[in-house]
Amino acid sequence: MSPTTQSGSATFSDFDRLAMQRALTLAARGLETTDPNPRVGCVIAQRGRVIGEGWHERAGEAHAELAALRAAGSQAAGATAYVTIEPCSHHGRTPPCVEALIAARVARVVIAGGDPNPLVDGKGIAALRAAGIAVESGLMEEEAAELNAGFLHRMRSGRPLIRVKLAMSLDGRTALANGESRWITGDAAREDVQHWRARSSAILTGIGTVLADDPRLDVRLKQESDAPRRQPLRVVLDSRLRTPAKARLLESPGEALILTVVAAPEDPRALSLSGRGARLESLPQDGERLALPAVLDRLGELELNEVLVEAGATLAGELLRQSLADELLLYVGARLLGPSARALVTMPPLARLADAPSFTLIETQPVGDDLRLRLRPRPAV
């Protein structure tokens, strides 16, 4: 008899776990391509044997369930479908997946976790059960949620997951006093950042970084297929439209969005930037800066799931101060810069240690000679 494990009220076998792990592996193939949809994998199995599998590759194309059902063919009747998120029950770019599962006459559907999208949220499970299909959920739910952290966050809050990327020396410094910062970390760490860019919906920076570093903010990884690489949207916070028309981020493939408080179409600065292909939008301001909550609300309206912030100490510090950063991606270079070097973030002075923002370490990964840390803010007590 196959060993079993409990998840909530459901009991799952070792084969169930193996099949769901395979579905998660398949889902991860869409890590860089499925925006604004979630990354989804599906495995169809019959009597302990996989008979079909698939994953969602990109928006507008077949969902994972349909791809797996096509591979399984008529053998899907009476089979179990393992899906990494609740199957959709509404008509969008593609027909509802629950209709395909019902038509294929599967007997059982195992789901890692629910889909908080209001168009789906529980409706997919209800439709399957109404058709007489056994539905169990909660198998490897944490792993599935991690894979789609940005999508789930946007569906629940209306805002993308904000991941702030920072690099520092062993003594917490980002640059020498004169501004020299290339390179605190090594080649492997910079290559690793490219992968985080590739999975992101957008890369966000501030005008200070644009003026100081003239970054490209594009993905420069080798493409495995002939299809053009999806480039994340490049977003610049520029309240006074100081972005140079010759900025390198306007030359790179992909789209650029400049958020400002002055975007009158007849403004010569606006005309110059729009002439270079940039899209300009006006948002409310907070003092002399853009209101960051309004920025995140707008990025959510644009259906962005994960936003990678690559900015200076001021913007990074403001996101942390206002509790708007959901995750820190921190690279630690194996060198010391000394006390006169520049600090990691700009924060107001603290009167008590208890007021200091604190974090939970969720991952530690050596990257070449450097160290990558992933941290999430702890809720204020």
C-alpha positions in Angstrom: 0.0 0.0 0.0 1.4 3.4 -1.0 2.5 5.7 1.9 0.2 8.7 2.5 0.6 12.2 3.9 -2.0 14.6 5.3 -2.6 18.1 3.9 -5.6 19.8 5.6 -8.4 17.3 5.4 -7.1 15.5 2.4 -4.8 12.5 2.4 -2.2 12.3 -0.4 0.0 9.3 -1.5 3.6 9.4 -2.4 2.7 9.2 -6.0 0.4 12.3 -5.6 3.4 14.2 -4.2 5.6 13.1 -7.1 3.0 14.1 -9.6 2.5 17.5 -8.1 6.2 18.1 -7.8 6.4 17.3 -11.6 3.6 19.8 -12.2 5.5 22.5 -10.3 8.6 21.7 -12.3 6.6 22.2 -15.4 5.0 25.4 -14.2 8.5 26.9 -13.5 9.2 26.6 -17.3 6.9 29.6 -17.7 8.8 31.6 -15.0 9.8 34.4 -17.5 6.9 34.2 -20.0 3.4 33.9 -18.5 2.8 37.5 -17.4 0.2 38.6 -16.4 -1.0 35.1 -15.9 0.2 32.7 -13.2 2.8 30.0 -13.8 0.9 26.8 -14.0 1.8 23.1 -14.6 -0.5 20.1 -15.0 0.1 16.3 -14.9 -2.5 13.7 -15.9 -2.0 10.3 -14.4 -3.9 7.0 -14.6 -3.2 4.1 -12.2 0.1 5.5 -11.0 1.4 6.3 -14.5 1.7 9.7 -16.1 -0.2 9.9 -19.4 0.0 13.6 -20.2 1.6 16.8 -19.0 1.7 20.4 -19.9 2.4 24.0 -18.7 1.2 27.4 -19.5 3.8 29.1 -21.7 2.5 32.6 -22.3 -0.7 34.6 -22.1 -3.1 33.9 -24.9 -1.8 30.4 -25.5 -3.1 27.1 -24.1 -3.4 26.8 -20.4 -1.5 23.9 -18.6 -4.6 21.8 -18.2 -5.5 21.9 -21.9 -2.0 21.1 -23.0 -1.9 18.1 -20.6 -5.3 16.9 -21.7 -4.3 17.0 -25.4 -1.2 14.9 -24.5 -3.3 12.4 -22.6 -6.1 12.1 -25.2 -8.9 9.6 -24.5 -6.8 8.1 -21.6 -7.8 11.1 -19.5 -11.2 9.5 -18.8 -11.2 8.4 -15.2 -7.7 9.8 -14.6 -6.4 12.2 -11.9 -5.3 15.7 -12.9 -2.7 17.4 -10.8 -2.7 21.2 -11.2 -0.6 23.8 -9.4 -3.4 26.4 -9.0 -7.2 26.2 -9.1 -8.4 25.7 -12.8 -10.0 28.8 -14.3 -13.8 28.8 -14.7 -14.3 32.0 -16.8 -13.8 32.9 -20.5 -10.7 35.1 -21.0 -8.1 34.8 -23.8 -8.8 31.0 -23.7 -11.9 28.9 -22.7 -12.3 27.8 -19.1 -10.1 24.9 -18.0 -12.8 23.4 -15.9 -14.9 22.8 -19.0 -12.0 20.9 -20.6 -11.5 18.8 -17.5 -15.2 18.0 -17.3 -15.4 17.2 -21.0 -12.4 14.9 -20.7 -14.2 13.0 -17.9 -11.4 13.0 -15.4 -12.3 11.4 -12.1 -10.2 13.5 -9.7 -8.4 16.8 -9.6 -5.7 17.6 -7.1 -4.9 21.3 -6.7 -1.9 22.8 -4.9 -3.7 26.0 -4.0 -6.6 28.2 -4.8 -6.7 31.2 -7.2 -7.7 34.5 -5.4 -8.6 36.0 -8.8 -12.2 37.2 -8.2 -13.2 35.6 -11.5 -12.0 32.2 -10.3 -11.8 32.2 -6.4 -13.5 28.9 -5.5 -15.7 28.9 -8.7 -13.4 26.4 -10.5 -13.5 23.9 -7.6 -17.3 24.3 -7.3 -17.8 23.7 -11.0 -15.7 20.5 -10.9 -17.5 19.2 -7.9 -20.9 20.0 -9.4 -19.9 17.8 -12.3 -19.2 14.9 -10.0 -15.4 15.2 -10.0 -13.5 14.6 -6.7 -11.4 17.7 -5.9 -8.7 17.8 -3.2 -6.5 20.8 -2.5 -3.5 21.8 -0.4 -0.9 19.5 -1.7 2.5 21.4 -1.8 0.6 24.6 -1.4 3.6 26.6 0.0 5.8 25.7 -3.0 3.1 26.6 -5.5 2.5 29.9 -3.7 6.2 30.8 -3.8 6.2 30.2 -7.6 3.3 32.6 -8.0 4.0 35.0 -5.2 3.6 38.1 -7.4 0.4 37.0 -9.0 -1.2 36.0 -5.7 -0.1 39.3 -4.1 -1.6 41.3 -6.9 -4.9 39.4 -6.8 -5.2 40.0 -3.1 -3.9 43.5 -2.8 -4.3 45.1 -6.2 -0.5 45.8 -6.2 2.5 43.9 -7.6 5.0 42.2 -5.3 7.8 44.7 -4.8 11.2 43.1 -4.6 14.0 45.6 -3.8 17.4 44.5 -5.2 20.5 45.9 -3.3 24.2 45.2 -3.3 26.5 46.0 -0.4 29.9 45.3 1.0 30.5 43.3 4.2 30.2 46.5 6.2 26.9 47.5 4.6 28.1 50.1 2.1 27.1 50.5 -1.5 29.7 52.9 -2.9 32.8 54.8 -2.0 32.3 58.4 -0.7 33.1 59.6 -4.3 30.3 57.5 -5.7 32.4 54.7 -7.2 30.5 51.4 -6.9 31.6 49.2 -9.8 31.8 46.5 -8.8 31.0 45.6 -5.3 29.9 42.1 -6.4 31.4 39.7 -8.9 30.4 38.5 -12.4 28.3 35.6 -11.0 26.2 37.9 -8.8 25.6 40.3 -11.8 24.6 37.3 -13.9 22.2 36.2 -11.2 20.5 39.6 -11.2 19.8 39.0 -14.9 17.6 36.0 -14.0 15.7 38.0 -11.5 15.1 40.7 -14.1 13.9 38.1 -16.6 11.2 36.8 -14.3 10.0 40.3 -13.3 7.1 42.1 -14.9 8.9 45.4 -14.6 12.1 47.0 -13.4 11.5 50.2 -11.4 14.1 52.9 -10.8 14.3 56.5 -9.8 15.5 59.5 -11.7 18.6 59.8 -9.5 19.8 56.4 -10.7 19.1 57.3 -14.3 21.1 60.5 -14.1 24.0 59.0 -12.1 24.4 55.6 -13.8 22.5 55.7 -17.1 21.4 52.1 -16.8 19.9 50.0 -19.5 17.6 47.9 -17.2 17.2 45.2 -19.8 17.7 41.4 -19.7 20.9 40.3 -21.4 20.7 36.6 -21.0 21.3 34.2 -23.8 18.0 33.2 -25.4 17.6 29.5 -25.8 14.9 29.7 -28.5 14.5 31.7 -31.6 11.5 33.6 -30.1 12.3 37.2 -29.1 12.9 37.5 -25.3 10.3 39.2 -23.3 11.7 42.3 -21.8 10.3 43.6 -18.5 8.7 47.1 -18.6 11.1 49.7 -17.5 9.5 52.2 -15.1 11.2 55.5 -14.1 9.9 57.7 -11.3 10.7 61.2 -12.6 8.5 63.9 -11.0 10.1 66.7 -13.0 10.8 65.0 -16.3 14.6 65.1 -16.1 15.1 61.8 -17.9 17.5 62.5 -20.8 16.1 61.8 -24.3 19.4 59.9 -24.9 19.1 57.7 -21.8 20.1 54.1 -22.5 16.9 52.7 -21.1 15.1 54.3 -24.0 17.4 52.6 -26.5 17.0 49.0 -25.2 14.4 46.6 -26.6 11.0 46.7 -24.8 8.9 49.5 -23.4 9.6 52.3 -21.0 7.1 54.1 -18.8 7.9 57.4 -17.1 5.8 58.3 -14.2 5.7 62.0 -13.4 3.6 64.8 -12.1 4.2 67.0 -15.2 3.1 65.2 -18.3 1.4 67.9 -20.4 1.5 66.7 -24.0 2.8 70.1 -25.2 5.7 70.1 -22.7 8.9 70.0 -24.8 10.4 67.5 -22.3 7.4 65.3 -22.7 7.5 65.6 -26.5 11.2 64.7 -26.6 10.7 61.6 -24.4 7.6 60.4 -26.2 9.4 60.9 -29.4 11.9 58.3 -28.2 9.1 55.8 -27.6 8.6 56.4 -23.8 5.1 56.3 -22.4 4.3 59.1 -19.9 1.7 59.1 -17.2 0.9 61.6 -14.5 0.4 60.5 -10.9 -0.3 62.4 -7.6 2.7 63.7 -5.7 3.7 63.6 -2.1 5.7 66.7 -1.4 8.4 67.0 -4.1 8.2 63.2 -5.0 5.6 61.0 -6.5 3.3 59.4 -4.0 4.6 55.8 -3.8 1.2 54.2 -2.9 -0.3 55.7 -6.0 2.7 54.4 -8.1 2.1 50.8 -6.8 -1.7 51.1 -7.4 -1.0 52.1 -11.0 1.5 49.2 -11.5 -1.2 46.9 -10.2 -3.7 48.3 -12.7 -1.1 47.5 -15.5 -1.3 43.8 -14.4 2.3 43.7 -13.2 2.9 40.7 -10.9 6.5 41.2 -9.8 8.4 44.4 -9.8 12.2 44.5 -9.3 13.4 47.8 -7.8 16.9 48.7 -8.9 17.4 52.1 -7.4 19.5 54.2 -5.1 19.4 54.6 -1.3 16.7 57.2 -1.3 14.0 55.3 -3.2 14.9 52.0 -1.5 14.7 53.7 1.9 11.3 55.3 1.2 9.8 51.9 0.1 11.1 50.4 3.3 10.0 53.4 5.5 6.5 53.3 4.1 6.3 49.5 4.4 5.8 49.1 0.6 8.7 46.6 0.0 7.6 43.0 0.1 11.0 41.4 -0.3 14.7 42.3 -0.3 17.1 40.7 -2.7 20.4 41.5 -1.1 23.8 40.7 -2.6 26.7 40.9 -0.2 30.2 41.4 -1.7 33.2 40.0 0.0 35.0 43.4 0.6 35.1 46.3 3.0 34.5 49.9 2.0 35.0 51.7 5.3 32.9 54.1 7.4 33.0 57.0 5.0 31.4 55.0 2.2 27.7 55.4 1.3 25.0 53.6 3.3 22.7 51.0 1.9 19.5 52.9 2.3 18.5 56.4 3.4 16.3 56.2 6.5 15.2 58.7 9.1 17.1 58.6 12.5 15.7 56.1 15.0 15.2 57.0 18.6 14.8 53.3 19.7 16.2 50.1 18.4 12.7 48.7 18.7 11.6 51.0 15.9 14.1 49.6 13.4 12.6 47.6 10.5 13.3 43.9 10.9 13.2 41.1 8.5 12.9 37.3 8.2 15.6 35.6 6.2 13.9 33.2 3.8 16.9 32.1 1.6 20.7 32.2 1.7 22.5 31.3 -1.5 26.3 31.6 -2.4 26.7 33.2 -5.8 30.3 33.0 -6.9 32.4 34.7 -4.2 29.4 36.7 -3.0 26.2 35.9 -1.0 22.6 36.4 -2.0 20.1 36.9 0.8 16.3 37.0 0.4 14.4 38.7 3.2 10.9 39.6 3.9 9.8 42.4 6.3 8.4 41.3 9.6 5.0 42.8 10.5 5.1 45.7 12.9 4.2 44.6 16.4 
